[in-house]
Amino acid sequence: MDFNYSEAQDAVRELARRIFTERATPERLKEIELAAGEEGPIDRSLWKDLAGAGLLGIHLGEEDGGGGLDFVAACLVIEAAGRTAAYVPLVETMIYGAAPIAHFGTPAQRHAWLPGVSSGELILTAAMAELAGEVVLPGGGSPATIATAQSDGTWVIDGTKACVPAALVADAILVPATCVAADGSSGGSGVFIVDADANGLAMTSQMTTSGRPEAVVELTGVTVGADRLLGGVDADGAAIITYITEFATTALCVMEAGVCATALALTSEFTKTRVQFDKPIATFQAVGQRAADAYVDTEGIRLTAWQAASRLSVGLPASAEVAVAKYWAAEGGQRVVHAAAHLHGGVSVDRDYPLHRFFLLTEHIELTLGGANENLRRLGRILAAEPA
């Protein structure tokens, strides 16, 4: 097998690296943070630049206004965003939103939504987690949110979603729901494309430790047309939910690989220039060992994330690979940023120094992915189900 990037993918990687490096500087990130309102920090100027470079729709078909490349190309853009901790809703729009519409959507749905993603005019996301009382339940299985079919062909959606990323800046939200026919019989699961300003939809900001707000989304009698059921009435809603979950999880793992790469690079540079006892602290054995462990973890995150991404990109089964990548990103990412913080000493708590952004983004990604123990249990169930 050839594990090298194609010429087109290499071009995407270099272009994304250059744009993020030039536009998402620490000074610019601080400026965005200070100017942020209730919707949270978002760099709309950078978003426009990414659209102008053709990167937001790089994984979409040319007929949909995209670049005609694949999921790996999208992940190269997302990794570059992770390397700078940029404030742009890439995973939400490109993967949670646009990717399932491109894969499962009807021609009319693709035409209605995807060109706007490519041009940067639309921001999308998906509401995967449920809110049961005060408990947040991860997406998957049978959603507690209910979509009831009406005699005129419309659907009425009721339910509460939690931890919806980029909801406060989104134009539309993909909402998984359990479908109920007009006669009350169950019709399986479906995913609906709901306008963020639809009547009956209310949002409450959930501020996160990373400063990237999520939202509780309450749907009370939200009416949508038949054309908002992703893929139409014959679509396999459960398959769409699994698709969103696996692709978005992998994209977050790739982003974490970028986050850890920069945290490690900052640590390497600091320990080479920080002098103690007339010697750079990088020459101290304990410092070198801690940095080496962080390097191993960073490589583990990178390799497992790209293994999952490469399999998903060509349509191969990847449940086990996604579970492995999810474990490494959640567990290994924590070890890397904590090691980076410890090796920086007091500098790590200085918010004028960029390391804190990568620490907080790692916390955000880890909480989104779920704890490492649950990831191991899921992987164990996958392995136990395999025939001997």
C-alpha positions in Angstrom: 0.0 0.0 0.0 1.1 3.6 -0.7 0.9 5.7 2.4 2.1 8.9 0.8 -0.2 11.8 0.1 -1.2 12.4 -3.5 0.1 15.4 -5.3 -3.3 17.1 -4.8 -3.4 16.2 -1.1 0.1 17.6 -0.7 -1.0 20.8 -2.3 -4.0 21.0 0.1 -1.7 20.4 3.1 0.7 23.1 2.1 -2.0 25.7 1.3 -3.9 25.0 4.5 -0.6 25.2 6.5 0.3 28.6 4.9 -3.1 30.1 5.4 -3.5 29.1 9.1 0.1 30.0 9.9 -0.2 33.4 8.4 -3.8 34.2 9.5 -4.2 32.4 12.9 -1.3 34.0 14.7 -1.3 34.2 18.5 -1.8 37.9 18.2 -4.8 37.4 16.0 -6.3 34.7 18.2 -6.0 37.1 21.2 -7.8 39.8 19.2 -10.6 37.3 18.3 -11.0 36.3 22.0 -11.2 39.9 23.2 -13.9 40.7 20.6 -16.0 37.6 21.1 -19.6 38.0 22.0 -22.2 35.5 23.3 -21.7 33.3 20.2 -18.1 32.8 21.2 -14.9 33.5 19.3 -15.0 33.0 15.6 -12.7 34.4 12.9 -15.0 35.2 10.1 -12.1 36.8 8.1 -10.2 33.5 8.2 -13.4 31.7 7.3 -13.7 33.9 4.2 -10.0 33.2 3.3 -10.5 29.4 3.6 -13.6 29.6 1.4 -11.7 31.7 -1.2 -8.9 29.2 -1.3 -11.5 26.4 -2.0 -10.7 24.6 1.3 -14.1 24.5 3.0 -15.5 22.3 0.2 -12.3 20.5 -0.7 -14.0 17.1 0.0 -17.2 17.9 -1.9 -17.9 17.0 -5.5 -17.2 19.5 -8.2 -20.9 19.4 -9.1 -21.6 20.7 -5.5 -19.1 23.5 -5.8 -16.3 21.6 -4.1 -12.8 20.5 -4.9 -13.6 16.9 -5.8 -11.1 15.4 -3.3 -11.7 13.1 -0.3 -12.0 12.9 3.4 -8.3 12.8 3.8 -8.0 16.1 2.1 -10.6 17.6 4.5 -8.6 16.2 7.4 -5.5 17.9 6.2 -7.3 21.2 6.5 -8.6 20.2 10.0 -5.2 19.2 11.2 -3.8 22.6 10.1 -6.5 24.2 12.2 -5.5 22.1 15.2 -1.9 23.2 14.8 -2.9 26.8 15.3 -6.0 26.4 17.6 -7.8 28.6 15.1 -11.4 29.8 15.9 -13.3 28.4 12.8 -16.0 25.8 12.9 -14.3 23.4 10.4 -15.3 20.0 11.9 -18.8 21.2 12.5 -19.4 22.5 9.0 -17.3 20.2 6.9 -17.9 16.9 8.7 -20.9 17.1 11.0 -22.9 18.9 8.3 -21.7 18.9 4.8 -20.2 15.3 4.6 -23.4 13.4 5.4 -25.4 15.7 3.1 -22.9 15.0 0.3 -23.0 11.2 1.0 -26.7 10.6 1.7 -28.5 13.7 0.5 -30.9 13.9 -2.4 -29.8 15.9 -5.4 -32.1 18.8 -4.3 -30.6 18.7 -0.8 -27.0 18.7 -2.1 -27.9 21.6 -4.4 -29.5 23.6 -1.6 -26.8 23.3 1.0 -23.4 22.3 -0.3 -22.5 25.2 -2.6 -23.1 27.5 0.4 -20.6 25.5 2.4 -18.0 25.7 -0.3 -18.5 29.5 -0.7 -18.3 30.1 3.1 -21.8 31.5 3.2 -23.2 28.7 5.4 -22.1 27.2 8.7 -23.6 23.8 9.6 -23.4 21.5 12.6 -25.1 18.5 14.0 -26.9 17.9 17.3 -25.8 14.4 18.3 -26.1 14.4 22.1 -29.4 14.2 24.0 -30.3 15.9 27.2 -32.2 13.8 29.7 -32.8 15.9 32.8 -29.4 17.2 33.7 -27.6 14.2 32.1 -26.0 14.5 28.7 -26.3 11.2 26.7 -24.0 10.6 23.7 -25.5 10.2 20.3 -26.3 6.9 18.7 -28.9 4.2 19.1 -32.5 5.5 19.2 -32.7 9.2 19.7 -35.0 10.5 22.4 -35.9 13.4 20.1 -39.2 12.5 18.3 -40.2 13.5 14.7 -43.9 12.9 14.1 -45.1 12.6 10.5 -48.1 14.8 9.6 -50.8 14.1 7.0 -49.6 16.9 4.8 -46.1 15.4 4.5 -44.4 17.6 7.0 -42.7 16.5 10.2 -43.0 18.0 13.7 -39.9 17.6 15.9 -39.8 17.7 19.7 -36.8 17.1 21.9 -33.7 18.6 23.6 -30.2 18.3 22.4 -27.1 19.2 24.3 -23.5 20.2 23.7 -24.2 21.2 20.1 -21.0 22.6 18.7 -21.1 25.9 16.8 -24.9 26.0 17.2 -24.8 29.7 18.1 -23.2 30.6 14.7 -24.8 27.9 12.6 -27.3 28.5 9.8 -28.7 24.9 10.0 -28.4 21.9 12.3 -28.6 18.2 11.5 -31.0 16.7 14.1 -31.2 12.9 14.5 -34.7 11.9 15.7 -36.8 8.8 16.1 -39.5 8.9 13.4 -43.1 8.2 14.4 -45.8 7.8 11.7 -49.1 9.6 11.8 -50.8 6.5 13.2 -48.2 6.3 16.0 -46.1 3.5 14.7 -42.4 3.7 14.8 -40.5 4.4 11.6 -36.9 4.0 12.8 -34.4 6.9 12.9 -34.0 9.9 10.7 -31.8 12.9 10.4 -33.5 16.3 9.7 -31.9 19.5 8.4 -33.4 22.2 10.7 -32.9 26.0 10.2 -31.2 27.5 13.3 -33.9 30.2 13.4 -36.9 27.8 12.9 -40.0 28.6 14.9 -40.0 26.5 18.1 -36.3 26.1 18.2 -34.5 27.8 21.2 -30.9 27.8 22.1 -29.1 28.3 25.5 -25.4 28.8 25.5 -23.2 26.3 27.3 -19.8 27.9 27.9 -17.0 25.4 27.9 -13.6 25.5 29.5 -12.0 26.1 26.1 -14.0 29.3 25.5 -15.7 27.6 22.5 -19.3 27.7 23.4 -21.8 24.9 22.7 -25.5 25.1 23.1 -28.6 23.3 24.5 -31.0 23.2 21.6 -34.7 22.8 22.5 -37.1 21.8 19.8 -40.8 22.3 20.6 -43.2 21.6 17.8 -40.6 22.5 15.1 -42.2 21.9 11.8 -40.0 21.0 8.8 -40.9 20.0 5.2 -40.5 16.5 3.8 -37.5 17.8 1.9 -35.6 18.3 5.2 -35.4 14.5 5.9 -31.9 13.8 4.9 -31.8 11.3 2.0 -35.6 11.2 1.8 -38.1 8.7 3.2 -36.1 5.6 2.1 -32.9 6.7 3.8 -31.4 4.6 6.5 -31.3 7.0 9.4 -29.3 4.7 11.7 -26.6 4.4 9.0 -26.5 8.2 8.7 -26.1 8.6 12.5 -23.2 6.1 12.5 -21.6 7.9 9.5 -21.7 11.3 11.2 -20.4 9.8 14.5 -17.4 7.9 12.9 -16.4 10.7 10.5 -16.7 13.5 13.1 -14.9 11.4 15.7 -12.0 10.8 13.4 -11.9 14.4 12.3 -11.6 15.5 16.0 -8.8 12.9 16.5 -6.9 14.4 13.5 -7.4 17.9 15.0 -6.0 16.6 18.3 -2.9 15.3 16.4 -2.4 18.8 15.1 -2.9 20.3 18.6 -0.4 17.9 20.2 2.2 18.5 17.4 2.2 22.2 18.2 2.2 21.7 22.0 5.2 19.5 21.5 7.0 21.9 19.2 6.5 24.8 21.7 7.9 22.6 24.5 10.9 21.6 22.4 11.8 25.2 21.6 11.2 26.3 25.2 13.4 23.6 26.8 16.2 24.3 24.4 16.3 28.0 25.3 15.3 27.9 29.0 18.6 27.8 31.0 19.0 26.4 34.5 22.3 25.8 36.3 24.0 27.2 33.2 22.5 24.5 30.9 19.4 24.3 28.7 16.9 22.2 30.6 16.5 20.0 27.5 19.8 18.4 28.5 18.4 17.2 31.8 17.6 13.5 31.7 14.2 13.9 33.4 13.1 16.6 31.0 14.3 14.6 28.0 12.4 11.5 29.2 9.2 13.5 29.8 9.4 15.1 26.4 10.2 11.7 24.7 7.0 10.2 26.3 5.0 13.2 24.9 6.5 12.5 21.5 5.5 8.9 21.6 2.0 9.9 22.5 1.8 12.5 19.8 2.9 9.9 17.2 0.3 7.4 18.6 -2.4 10.0 18.2 -1.3 10.9 14.7 -0.9 7.4 13.3 -4.1 6.0 14.7 -6.1 9.1 13.6 -4.8 8.9 10.1 -5.3 5.1 9.9 -9.0 5.7 10.7 -9.2 8.6 8.2 -7.6 6.6 5.4 -10.0 3.7 5.8 -13.1 5.9 6.0 -11.9 7.8 3.0 -12.0 4.8 0.8 -15.2 3.2 2.2 -13.6 0.5 4.3 -15.0 -0.6 7.7 -13.3 1.3 10.4 -15.3 0.9 13.6 -12.3 -0.6 15.5 -9.8 1.9 14.0 -12.0 4.8 15.0 -12.3 3.4 18.5 -8.5 3.1 18.8 -8.0 6.6 17.5 -10.6 7.9 19.9 -8.8 6.3 22.8 -5.4 7.7 21.9 -6.7 11.2 21.3 -8.6 11.3 24.6 -6.0 9.7 26.7 -2.7 10.5 24.9 -3.8 14.1 24.2 -4.1 14.7 28.0 -0.7 13.3 28.7 0.9 15.5 26.0 -0.5 18.8 27.0 0.1 18.1 30.7 3.7 17.2 30.0 4.0 20.4 27.9 2.6 22.5 30.8 4.8 20.9 33.4 8.0 21.3 31.3 7.1 25.0 30.7 6.9 25.6 34.4 5.2 28.9 35.4 5.2 30.1 31.8 2.4 27.6 31.0 -0.1 29.6 33.0 0.7 32.9 31.3 -2.2 33.6 29.0 0.0 35.8 26.8 1.9 32.6 25.9 0.1 30.4 23.3 0.4 27.0 25.1 -2.8 27.5 27.1 -4.9 27.5 23.9 -3.7 24.0 23.0 -4.3 22.8 26.5 -7.9 24.1 26.6 -8.6 22.8 23.1 -7.4 19.4 24.1 -9.7 19.5 27.1 -12.6 20.4 24.8 -11.8 17.6 22.3 -11.4 15.0 25.1 -14.8 15.9 26.6 -16.4 15.7 23.2 -14.9 12.3 22.5 -15.7 11.0 26.0 -13.4 9.5 28.6 -10.7 7.0 27.7 -12.3 4.2 29.8 -15.6 4.3 27.9 -13.6 4.2 24.6 -11.8 1.1 25.8 -15.1 -0.5 26.7 -16.5 0.3 23.3 -13.3 -1.2 21.6 -13.7 -4.3 23.8 -17.3 -4.8 22.6 -16.1 -4.5 19.0 -13.4 -7.0 19.5 -15.6 -9.4 21.4 -18.2 -9.3 18.6 -15.6 -10.4 16.0 -15.8 -14.1 15.1 -13.0 -16.3 16.6 
